[in-house]
Structure formats: structure tokens, C-alpha cells
Amino acid sequence: MKQTAGISGLFHDPDAVLKAAAELRRAGYRRFDFHTPYPLHGLDDAMGVERTILPWISLAGGVIGAAVALHLQWWTGAVDYPLIIGGKPLFALPPSIPITFELTVLLCAIATVVGMFALNGLPRWYSRWQNDDHFLRSTDDAFVVTVDAEDGHYHPEKTRVLLESLGAEHVRIVEYEDQ
């Protein structure tokens, strides 16, 4: 059974893409995206994309890694199996730095990758847009705008007229097979 994914259109000018993103946002649309063959500086701001919390997730992973490394070294050397060797302390920070650094980097990297996958909703095996000819052109020679049919402001005719007024070409409704 065919379902409506939304509406898509093509742009060829990066400046027109930035203006269209700002206008779509100003018109109240929230579920729209631009698919580009290369990154466009300022597109996130024009679309109103909020900053990600991924740096905080990475920081938390790093802090947890450092805390676990230091605690494990202290507990092992001073509590669980204390060895008095040549009057040295049971726990000292300088010899603990390499292990602490390694575990900090390891847990920070793991937290970053897991957080990135979770925030991006990956792995995603299917997209409603993936078989659309416009969407396929976004990896080659065109900037593609997609407005989801689930957007509260979406209306097939009004959205088409708005996109065409913003300079989009070949604006059309995209349908997909319900899976």
C-alpha cells in the first residue's frame, strides 16, 4: 500500500538553499531536511537545528573512565592487595597517569560512538526517501529539500507552492511502499 512520505524539490544554488531553509523555518515547518552533496556552512543555523549533546556524552565517558581507572588502581594497590615495597606509598598518582589516560580515552571514544549512533537513530535500515530520484541526486549534483507529510504545517498544494516560490525545481509528492 502506498503512503505519502512528503514533498521534495531540487535546488542548484547553495545560497538559495540557505534562504529556503530560513523561510521554511519561518513558515512554521519543523519536519524538513536538506540533503546536500557537500556540507553547507550555516545550513544548521538556517534550519534551526539545536546544538547536540554529544560533547557532554563524550565528557561523561571520559570522566567515568578516569574515575574508574584511578579508583581501580587505588583499590587494588592500597586496599585489596597492599604491598609495601621499599617504603613506597600504596598508591601514588604519577605512576597511575598512563593507565588513567588510556582508560579515559577509551571510555570517551566508546561513549562518543554509542552516543552518536543513539542520537542519529542508527542503524536505520530503511528511509522513506531512499528510492526517490531526487534523493539519489543529493549525493551527486543537486541540493534536495524534503518536507515530511507528518509535519503539522504540511499541505500538499500549499507546501508545493511555497517550495516553488523559494526557487525549488521539480517539486513533487513522494510516495513509498508501506513496509
Z-matrix of the N, CA and C atoms (Angstrom, degrees):
N
C 1 1.445
C 2 1.533 1 109.17
N 3 1.299 2 116.41 1 132.23
C 4 1.473 3 121.92 2 -177.95
C 5 1.525 4 110.48 3 -78.46
N 6 1.317 5 114.53 4 136.68
C 7 1.463 6 122.64 5 175.81
C 8 1.526 7 107.98 6 -122.69
N 9 1.307 8 117.31 7 153.77
C 10 1.454 9 121.20 8 177.31
C 11 1.523 10 109.50 9 -90.03
N 12 1.330 11 115.77 10 122.13
C 13 1.466 12 120.95 11 176.32
C 14 1.525 13 109.79 12 -80.25
N 15 1.316 14 115.51 13 -38.46
C 16 1.459 15 120.56 14 -177.79
C 17 1.507 16 109.79 15 152.96
N 18 1.322 17 115.11 16 -145.14
C 19 1.460 18 120.49 17 -177.66
C 20 1.519 19 108.32 18 -131.76
N 21 1.327 20 116.66 19 144.42
C 22 1.460 21 119.85 20 179.88
C 23 1.518 22 109.78 21 -134.55
N 24 1.315 23 115.06 22 157.76
C 25 1.457 24 121.71 23 178.30
C 26 1.520 25 109.68 24 -153.21
N 27 1.321 26 115.63 25 163.50
C 28 1.464 27 121.85 26 -177.19
C 29 1.520 28 111.16 27 -109.28
N 30 1.325 29 115.02 28 143.85
C 31 1.456 30 122.72 29 170.98
C 32 1.522 31 107.55 30 -126.10
N 33 1.333 32 116.06 31 152.61
C 34 1.465 33 119.88 32 176.47
C 35 1.519 34 111.83 33 -120.29
N 36 1.324 35 117.27 34 -11.43
C 37 1.466 36 122.01 35 -177.14
C 38 1.525 37 109.85 36 -110.97
N 39 1.339 38 118.10 37 121.67
C 40 1.468 39 119.97 38 -179.51
C 41 1.528 40 113.55 39 -60.15
N 42 1.314 41 118.00 40 -34.40
C 43 1.468 42 120.34 41 179.14
C 44 1.530 43 110.73 42 -66.57
N 45 1.324 44 116.08 43 -37.32
C 46 1.469 45 119.86 44 177.44
C 47 1.521 46 110.48 45 -65.96
N 48 1.323 47 116.92 46 -33.09
C 49 1.461 48 121.17 47 178.14
C 50 1.528 49 110.02 48 -64.09
N 51 1.325 50 116.57 49 -45.68
C 52 1.470 51 120.33 50 -179.77
C 53 1.527 52 111.19 51 -63.54
N 54 1.329 53 116.83 52 -41.25
C 55 1.461 54 120.27 53 178.58
C 56 1.533 55 110.72 54 -66.75
N 57 1.327 56 116.48 55 -41.33
C 58 1.469 57 120.36 56 -180.00
C 59 1.528 58 110.75 57 -64.80
N 60 1.325 59 117.23 58 -39.81
C 61 1.472 60 120.52 59 179.08
C 62 1.521 61 110.60 60 -61.91
N 63 1.332 62 116.41 61 -44.10
C 64 1.465 63 119.88 62 179.27
C 65 1.533 64 110.96 63 -65.40
N 66 1.323 65 117.09 64 -39.40
C 67 1.464 66 120.43 65 -179.67
C 68 1.533 67 111.98 66 -69.23
N 69 1.323 68 117.37 67 -40.60
C 70 1.466 69 119.83 68 177.26
C 71 1.526 70 110.44 69 -61.68
N 72 1.306 71 115.72 70 -41.42
C 73 1.473 72 119.86 71 178.24
C 74 1.529 73 110.11 72 -64.24
N 75 1.321 74 116.04 73 -44.12
C 76 1.462 75 120.75 74 179.95
C 77 1.526 76 111.52 75 -64.03
N 78 1.339 77 116.65 76 -31.02
C 79 1.467 78 121.14 77 179.58
C 80 1.525 79 111.98 78 -76.60
N 81 1.327 80 117.49 79 -5.66
C 82 1.457 81 120.61 80 175.64
C 83 1.517 82 115.12 81 101.66
N 84 1.316 83 117.87 82 0.10
C 85 1.468 84 120.03 83 178.92
C 86 1.533 85 109.55 84 -72.31
N 87 1.320 86 116.50 85 140.53
C 88 1.465 87 121.73 86 179.10
C 89 1.525 88 112.38 87 -123.73
N 90 1.320 89 116.81 88 -25.63
C 91 1.465 90 120.68 89 -177.85
C 92 1.524 91 109.65 90 -107.29
N 93 1.324 92 114.85 91 70.54
C 94 1.455 93 121.05 92 176.30
C 95 1.520 94 108.10 93 -137.11
N 96 1.322 95 115.59 94 158.83
C 97 1.458 96 119.78 95 -178.99
C 98 1.522 97 109.62 96 -149.11
N 99 1.312 98 115.60 97 157.19
C 100 1.455 99 122.72 98 174.74
C 101 1.512 100 107.55 99 -118.65
N 102 1.310 101 115.97 100 129.52
C 103 1.457 102 122.61 101 179.31
C 104 1.522 103 106.17 102 -110.01
N 105 1.325 104 116.19 103 120.92
C 106 1.458 105 120.68 104 -170.86
C 107 1.529 106 110.97 105 -125.47
N 108 1.336 107 116.80 106 150.36
C 109 1.466 108 119.40 107 178.56
C 110 1.532 109 112.69 108 -73.72
N 111 1.318 110 117.11 109 -15.09
C 112 1.467 111 121.90 110 176.12
C 113 1.525 112 107.91 111 -152.07
N 114 1.326 113 117.53 112 159.21
C 115 1.473 114 119.27 113 -178.07
C 116 1.536 115 111.86 114 -64.29
N 117 1.313 116 115.92 115 140.40
C 118 1.463 117 121.95 116 176.55
C 119 1.522 118 109.13 117 -110.50
N 120 1.317 119 116.10 118 118.08
C 121 1.456 120 120.26 119 178.72
C 122 1.526 121 109.82 120 -65.93
N 123 1.320 122 116.48 121 127.48
C 124 1.459 123 121.78 122 177.90
C 125 1.518 124 114.30 123 95.57
N 126 1.331 125 117.90 124 -5.88
C 127 1.465 126 119.76 125 -178.50
C 128 1.526 127 111.65 126 -66.97
N 129 1.323 128 117.09 127 -40.58
C 130 1.473 129 119.76 128 178.69
C 131 1.523 130 111.22 129 -59.86
N 132 1.324 131 116.75 130 -42.99
C 133 1.468 132 119.90 131 179.01
C 134 1.529 133 111.09 132 -65.70
N 135 1.327 134 116.51 133 -41.88
C 136 1.465 135 119.89 134 -179.67
C 137 1.530 136 111.37 135 -64.38
N 138 1.342 137 116.68 136 -34.14
C 139 1.463 138 120.80 137 179.87
C 140 1.526 139 112.34 138 -82.59
N 141 1.327 140 117.27 139 -14.25
C 142 1.455 141 120.49 140 -178.66
C 143 1.519 142 113.07 141 81.15
N 144 1.328 143 116.59 142 26.15
C 145 1.460 144 120.69 143 179.18
C 146 1.527 145 108.68 144 -71.49
N 147 1.320 146 115.15 145 128.05
C 148 1.468 147 119.62 146 -179.63
C 149 1.516 148 110.48 147 -77.32
N 150 1.324 149 115.61 148 156.04
C 151 1.464 150 120.21 149 177.72
C 152 1.525 151 109.68 150 -64.59
N 153 1.304 152 115.02 151 146.99
C 154 1.454 153 121.26 152 -177.96
C 155 1.528 154 111.69 153 -80.41
N 156 1.328 155 115.40 154 156.40
C 157 1.464 156 119.79 155 175.99
C 158 1.526 157 110.90 156 -94.29
N 159 1.331 158 116.87 157 7.05
C 160 1.463 159 120.61 158 -177.77
C 161 1.537 160 113.14 159 -57.57
N 162 1.336 161 121.11 160 -40.11
C 163 1.469 162 118.61 161 176.90
C 164 1.532 163 112.90 162 -59.84
N 165 1.315 164 117.53 163 -33.92
C 166 1.468 165 120.18 164 178.81
C 167 1.528 166 110.72 165 -71.33
N 168 1.330 167 116.63 166 -35.45
C 169 1.457 168 120.50 167 176.03
C 170 1.526 169 109.60 168 -64.98
N 171 1.338 170 116.98 169 -42.14
C 172 1.465 171 121.51 170 177.87
C 173 1.529 172 110.63 171 -63.20
N 174 1.329 173 116.21 172 -44.14
C 175 1.466 174 119.83 173 178.84
C 176 1.522 175 110.98 174 -61.15
N 177 1.319 176 117.02 175 -43.37
C 178 1.464 177 120.53 176 179.16
C 179 1.530 178 110.62 177 -61.18
N 180 1.331 179 117.10 178 -42.38
C 181 1.461 180 120.04 179 177.27
C 182 1.513 181 111.94 180 -61.34
N 183 1.325 182 117.33 181 -41.96
C 184 1.460 183 121.31 182 178.81
C 185 1.523 184 112.80 183 -65.95
N 186 1.320 185 116.98 184 -43.51
C 187 1.472 186 120.99 185 179.36
C 188 1.524 187 110.23 186 -64.96
N 189 1.320 188 116.88 187 -42.29
C 190 1.469 189 120.05 188 177.86
C 191 1.527 190 110.09 189 -63.44
N 192 1.335 191 117.20 190 -41.48
C 193 1.464 192 120.65 191 178.09
C 194 1.512 193 112.38 192 -60.50
N 195 1.332 194 116.89 193 -44.91
C 196 1.464 195 120.48 194 179.17
C 197 1.528 196 110.87 195 -65.11
N 198 1.326 197 116.50 196 -43.20
C 199 1.465 198 120.39 197 -179.27
C 200 1.526 199 111.27 198 -64.09
N 201 1.319 200 116.51 199 -43.50
C 202 1.468 201 120.13 200 179.91
C 203 1.526 202 110.20 201 -64.13
N 204 1.335 203 117.43 202 -44.09
C 205 1.469 204 120.76 203 -179.35
C 206 1.523 205 111.31 204 -61.97
N 207 1.321 206 116.82 205 -48.27
C 208 1.468 207 119.57 206 -179.38
C 209 1.525 208 111.60 207 -65.36
N 210 1.329 209 116.58 208 -42.52
C 211 1.455 210 119.41 209 -179.88
C 212 1.525 211 110.99 210 -64.23
N 213 1.320 212 117.49 211 -43.86
C 214 1.462 213 120.99 212 -179.43
C 215 1.521 214 111.27 213 -62.91
N 216 1.340 215 117.14 214 -42.20
C 217 1.466 216 119.56 215 179.30
C 218 1.524 217 111.60 216 -68.29
N 219 1.320 218 117.16 217 -40.41
C 220 1.468 219 119.95 218 177.66
C 221 1.525 220 110.33 219 -64.80
N 222 1.335 221 117.35 220 -48.88
C 223 1.461 222 121.12 221 -176.86
C 224 1.524 223 111.28 222 -63.09
N 225 1.335 224 116.94 223 -42.25
C 226 1.465 225 120.50 224 -179.10
C 227 1.529 226 110.92 225 -65.61
N 228 1.324 227 117.34 226 -45.63
C 229 1.469 228 120.37 227 -174.68
C 230 1.504 229 115.11 228 -83.24
N 231 1.314 230 118.30 229 -30.58
C 232 1.466 231 120.31 230 -173.47
C 233 1.515 232 113.79 231 -106.72
N 234 1.341 233 118.74 232 -22.61
C 235 1.460 234 120.30 233 -174.71
C 236 1.525 235 111.85 234 -114.99
N 237 1.307 236 116.74 235 -57.38
C 238 1.466 237 120.60 236 -172.24
C 239 1.522 238 113.40 237 -74.40
N 240 1.331 239 117.91 238 -42.05
C 241 1.462 240 120.39 239 -175.39
C 242 1.526 241 109.73 240 -143.11
N 243 1.336 242 117.29 241 67.48
C 244 1.466 243 119.67 242 -176.80
C 245 1.540 244 111.45 243 -70.89
N 246 1.306 245 115.47 244 128.83
C 247 1.458 246 121.85 245 175.76
C 248 1.527 247 108.71 246 -121.86
N 249 1.320 248 116.02 247 124.69
C 250 1.461 249 119.94 248 176.72
C 251 1.517 250 106.27 249 -95.30
N 252 1.340 251 115.36 250 110.09
C 253 1.451 252 121.25 251 -177.20
C 254 1.517 253 108.46 252 -123.03
N 255 1.310 254 116.80 253 112.12
C 256 1.464 255 121.99 254 175.40
C 257 1.510 256 114.20 255 57.82
N 258 1.308 257 118.79 256 28.53
C 259 1.458 258 121.60 257 177.22
C 260 1.517 259 114.03 258 76.54
N 261 1.334 260 117.82 259 10.39
C 262 1.462 261 120.25 260 179.60
C 263 1.525 262 109.20 261 -75.66
N 264 1.342 263 116.45 262 153.07
C 265 1.469 264 118.70 263 179.52
C 266 1.532 265 110.97 264 -68.03
N 267 1.316 266 115.00 265 156.76
C 268 1.457 267 119.69 266 179.19
C 269 1.530 268 111.99 267 -68.64
N 270 1.325 269 117.03 268 -28.05
C 271 1.458 270 121.60 269 175.28
C 272 1.521 271 108.50 270 -141.55
N 273 1.315 272 116.34 271 132.01
C 274 1.465 273 121.66 272 176.08
C 275 1.527 274 108.06 273 -137.00
N 276 1.309 275 116.15 274 141.47
C 277 1.464 276 120.96 275 -176.31
C 278 1.532 277 113.61 276 -70.12
N 279 1.335 278 120.77 277 -45.36
C 280 1.478 279 118.99 278 -175.18
C 281 1.534 280 115.14 279 -53.82
N 282 1.338 281 119.98 280 -47.06
C 283 1.466 282 116.62 281 178.75
C 284 1.539 283 113.40 282 -72.01
N 285 1.321 284 117.90 283 -11.02
C 286 1.468 285 121.39 284 179.96
C 287 1.521 286 113.00 285 -88.43
N 288 1.312 287 118.37 286 -10.30
C 289 1.463 288 121.71 287 -174.96
C 290 1.532 289 113.13 288 -62.84
N 291 1.329 290 121.05 289 -45.84
C 292 1.480 291 118.12 290 -178.30
C 293 1.527 292 113.49 291 -60.25
N 294 1.308 293 117.91 292 -45.00
C 295 1.462 294 120.38 293 -179.93
C 296 1.523 295 110.17 294 -66.36
N 297 1.318 296 116.73 295 -40.06
C 298 1.463 297 120.60 296 178.48
C 299 1.525 298 110.43 297 -62.28
N 300 1.316 299 116.39 298 -43.59
C 301 1.462 300 120.43 299 178.50
C 302 1.523 301 110.85 300 -61.25
N 303 1.319 302 117.18 301 -47.19
C 304 1.459 303 120.90 302 -177.56
C 305 1.532 304 111.72 303 -62.10
N 306 1.312 305 117.57 304 -44.28
C 307 1.467 306 119.79 305 -179.03
C 308 1.527 307 111.22 306 -71.01
N 309 1.327 308 116.78 307 -32.71
C 310 1.464 309 120.47 308 175.70
C 311 1.531 310 110.27 309 -61.71
N 312 1.324 311 116.59 310 -48.59
C 313 1.464 312 121.11 311 -179.66
C 314 1.527 313 110.52 312 -65.15
N 315 1.327 314 117.42 313 -42.34
C 316 1.461 315 120.88 314 -178.59
C 317 1.530 316 111.87 315 -61.75
N 318 1.339 317 116.93 316 -51.37
C 319 1.464 318 119.07 317 -178.38
C 320 1.529 319 112.22 318 -69.72
N 321 1.330 320 117.25 319 -31.19
C 322 1.465 321 120.02 320 175.43
C 323 1.527 322 109.77 321 -64.24
N 324 1.325 323 117.25 322 -44.34
C 325 1.465 324 120.68 323 -179.65
C 326 1.525 325 110.88 324 -65.91
N 327 1.318 326 117.53 325 -43.41
C 328 1.466 327 120.29 326 179.48
C 329 1.527 328 110.46 327 -63.29
N 330 1.334 329 116.80 328 -44.59
C 331 1.467 330 120.29 329 179.52
C 332 1.526 331 110.93 330 -62.97
N 333 1.334 332 117.38 331 -37.67
C 334 1.459 333 120.90 332 179.99
C 335 1.523 334 111.10 333 -65.34
N 336 1.325 335 117.24 334 -46.42
C 337 1.468 336 120.55 335 -178.87
C 338 1.525 337 110.88 336 -66.27
N 339 1.329 338 117.01 337 -46.77
C 340 1.466 339 120.32 338 -179.92
C 341 1.532 340 110.07 339 -64.16
N 342 1.328 341 117.51 340 -42.75
C 343 1.467 342 121.50 341 178.35
C 344 1.515 343 112.11 342 -63.26
N 345 1.340 344 117.14 343 -41.01
C 346 1.459 345 120.66 344 178.94
C 347 1.526 346 110.84 345 -63.47
N 348 1.334 347 116.35 346 -45.09
C 349 1.462 348 119.24 347 178.15
C 350 1.528 349 110.70 348 -61.77
N 351 1.321 350 117.55 349 -44.09
C 352 1.463 351 120.74 350 -178.14
C 353 1.530 352 111.52 351 -65.79
N 354 1.336 353 117.46 352 -45.40
C 355 1.465 354 120.52 353 -178.19
C 356 1.532 355 112.19 354 -67.66
N 357 1.323 356 117.14 355 -30.39
C 358 1.465 357 120.74 356 179.19
C 359 1.517 358 112.93 357 -87.64
N 360 1.323 359 116.99 358 -3.33
C 361 1.453 360 120.11 359 -179.74
C 362 1.521 361 112.42 360 68.50
N 363 1.315 362 116.43 361 32.49
C 364 1.461 363 120.84 362 -178.64
C 365 1.516 364 110.49 363 -97.88
N 366 1.290 365 121.30 364 154.68
C 367 1.460 366 124.41 365 -2.94
C 368 1.522 367 111.06 366 -77.85
N 369 1.303 368 115.38 367 140.55
C 370 1.458 369 122.58 368 177.19
C 371 1.523 370 106.58 369 -115.96
N 372 1.291 371 116.22 370 114.32
C 373 1.457 372 119.98 371 -172.55
C 374 1.524 373 112.70 372 -86.74
N 375 1.321 374 117.43 373 -13.42
C 376 1.464 375 119.20 374 -176.36
C 377 1.522 376 109.75 375 -148.43
N 378 1.309 377 115.49 376 138.70
C 379 1.458 378 121.84 377 173.17
C 380 1.518 379 108.02 378 -124.64
N 381 1.306 380 115.36 379 141.69
C 382 1.467 381 119.35 380 179.12
C 383 1.522 382 111.92 381 -63.70
N 384 1.314 383 117.09 382 -20.77
C 385 1.454 384 121.55 383 -175.39
C 386 1.526 385 112.79 384 -95.43
N 387 1.315 386 119.57 385 -10.32
C 388 1.457 387 121.67 386 -166.12
C 389 1.526 388 115.28 387 -63.64
N 390 1.309 389 119.49 388 -24.53
C 391 1.461 390 120.70 389 -179.27
C 392 1.527 391 113.24 390 -97.60
N 393 1.313 392 117.20 391 2.12
C 394 1.462 393 121.28 392 -179.64
C 395 1.527 394 109.69 393 -76.89
N 396 1.330 395 117.02 394 135.93
C 397 1.469 396 121.25 395 -179.55
C 398 1.523 397 112.00 396 -61.94
N 399 1.336 398 117.24 397 -36.58
C 400 1.466 399 119.46 398 177.07
C 401 1.520 400 110.65 399 -62.04
N 402 1.312 401 116.05 400 -46.38
C 403 1.469 402 120.87 401 -177.86
C 404 1.530 403 110.32 402 -59.76
N 405 1.317 404 116.56 403 -39.34
C 406 1.460 405 120.32 404 -179.93
C 407 1.526 406 111.51 405 -66.34
N 408 1.311 407 117.20 406 -30.23
C 409 1.475 408 120.50 407 179.40
C 410 1.523 409 111.98 408 -71.97
N 411 1.319 410 117.82 409 -17.63
C 412 1.466 411 120.11 410 -177.80
C 413 1.522 412 112.18 411 -67.07
N 414 1.314 413 117.97 412 -15.78
C 415 1.465 414 119.88 413 176.95
C 416 1.516 415 111.63 414 -91.49
N 417 1.333 416 116.78 415 -0.80
C 418 1.454 417 119.19 416 -173.81
C 419 1.526 418 113.36 417 -124.23
N 420 1.324 419 117.20 418 -69.19
C 421 1.459 420 118.38 419 -167.57
C 422 1.525 421 115.72 420 -139.60
N 423 1.318 422 118.59 421 10.68
C 424 1.463 423 118.88 422 -176.15
C 425 1.525 424 110.78 423 -142.74
N 426 1.314 425 114.69 424 155.37
C 427 1.466 426 122.14 425 172.55
C 428 1.522 427 105.96 426 -98.19
N 429 1.307 428 116.63 427 126.02
C 430 1.459 429 120.90 428 -174.50
C 431 1.527 430 109.54 429 -114.18
N 432 1.329 431 115.47 430 129.91
C 433 1.463 432 120.85 431 174.17
C 434 1.523 433 107.28 432 -103.55
N 435 1.329 434 115.55 433 136.44
C 436 1.463 435 120.71 434 174.78
C 437 1.523 436 108.01 435 -128.02
N 438 1.313 437 116.02 436 131.23
C 439 1.464 438 122.27 437 176.22
C 440 1.523 439 106.51 438 -116.53
N 441 1.330 440 116.37 439 119.44
C 442 1.463 441 121.16 440 -177.91
C 443 1.525 442 111.74 441 -67.87
N 444 1.321 443 114.61 442 142.61
C 445 1.464 444 120.35 443 176.83
C 446 1.524 445 110.69 444 -67.75
N 447 1.334 446 117.71 445 -18.25
C 448 1.466 447 121.67 446 -179.36
C 449 1.531 448 112.84 447 -82.80
N 450 1.323 449 116.90 448 -4.21
C 451 1.460 450 120.64 449 177.42
C 452 1.527 451 109.24 450 -66.50
N 453 1.313 452 116.03 451 140.03
C 454 1.458 453 120.84 452 -178.29
C 455 1.517 454 113.98 453 -62.82
N 456 1.331 455 118.38 454 -27.80
C 457 1.461 456 122.06 455 -179.45
C 458 1.527 457 112.62 456 -93.57
N 459 1.310 458 117.81 457 -0.36
C 460 1.466 459 120.81 458 -176.01
C 461 1.522 460 111.59 459 -68.76
N 462 1.297 461 114.63 460 127.64
C 463 1.463 462 123.12 461 170.22
C 464 1.527 463 104.37 462 -143.45
N 465 1.332 464 118.11 463 124.46
C 466 1.467 465 120.12 464 -171.57
C 467 1.527 466 114.57 465 -49.75
N 468 1.299 467 117.33 466 -48.85
C 469 1.464 468 119.42 467 -175.20
C 470 1.532 469 111.74 468 -76.11
N 471 1.326 470 116.99 469 -45.42
C 472 1.468 471 119.78 470 -179.12
C 473 1.521 472 111.57 471 -64.36
N 474 1.330 473 116.82 472 -39.11
C 475 1.460 474 120.07 473 179.51
C 476 1.523 475 110.45 474 -67.95
N 477 1.325 476 116.85 475 -39.90
C 478 1.475 477 120.52 476 177.74
C 479 1.521 478 110.57 477 -61.40
N 480 1.332 479 117.14 478 -45.82
C 481 1.466 480 121.12 479 179.88
C 482 1.528 481 110.71 480 -62.78
N 483 1.339 482 116.87 481 -41.36
C 484 1.467 483 120.62 482 178.85
C 485 1.524 484 110.87 483 -62.46
N 486 1.329 485 117.52 484 -47.29
C 487 1.464 486 120.13 485 -179.51
C 488 1.523 487 111.45 486 -62.74
N 489 1.323 488 117.34 487 -40.76
C 490 1.463 489 119.86 488 178.34
C 491 1.523 490 111.08 489 -65.68
N 492 1.331 491 117.41 490 -36.24
C 493 1.471 492 120.28 491 178.49
C 494 1.525 493 111.31 492 -68.57
N 495 1.332 494 116.66 493 -23.45
C 496 1.463 495 121.05 494 178.78
C 497 1.528 496 112.52 495 -86.63
N 498 1.333 497 116.29 496 -4.29
C 499 1.461 498 120.40 497 176.49
C 500 1.513 499 114.95 498 105.38
N 501 1.316 500 118.56 499 8.49
C 502 1.465 501 120.60 500 178.63
C 503 1.527 502 110.18 501 -73.74
N 504 1.317 503 115.28 502 143.03
C 505 1.464 504 121.42 503 177.77
C 506 1.520 505 109.04 504 -109.09
N 507 1.307 506 115.78 505 156.80
C 508 1.470 507 122.29 506 175.53
C 509 1.533 508 111.68 507 52.22
N 510 1.308 509 116.80 508 45.25
C 511 1.466 510 121.50 509 179.93
C 512 1.520 511 108.40 510 -72.03
N 513 1.333 512 115.59 511 130.43
C 514 1.465 513 119.04 512 -178.98
C 515 1.509 514 111.18 513 -155.52
N 516 1.318 515 114.47 514 158.83
C 517 1.474 516 121.57 515 176.98
C 518 1.520 517 108.01 516 -81.35
N 519 1.335 518 115.27 517 136.28
C 520 1.465 519 120.98 518 -178.25
C 521 1.535 520 108.20 519 -109.20
N 522 1.308 521 114.80 520 130.28
C 523 1.466 522 121.33 521 176.91
C 524 1.512 523 109.55 522 -116.51
N 525 1.312 524 116.05 523 157.61
C 526 1.462 525 121.77 524 179.73
C 527 1.522 526 108.94 525 -143.29
N 528 1.312 527 115.06 526 160.53
C 529 1.467 528 121.17 527 176.59
C 530 1.513 529 108.77 528 -80.53
N 531 1.321 530 116.48 529 126.08
C 532 1.462 531 120.79 530 177.95
C 533 1.528 532 108.96 531 -67.54
N 534 1.341 533 115.51 532 128.59
C 535 1.469 534 119.57 533 -176.25
C 536 1.493 535 112.30 534 -101.99
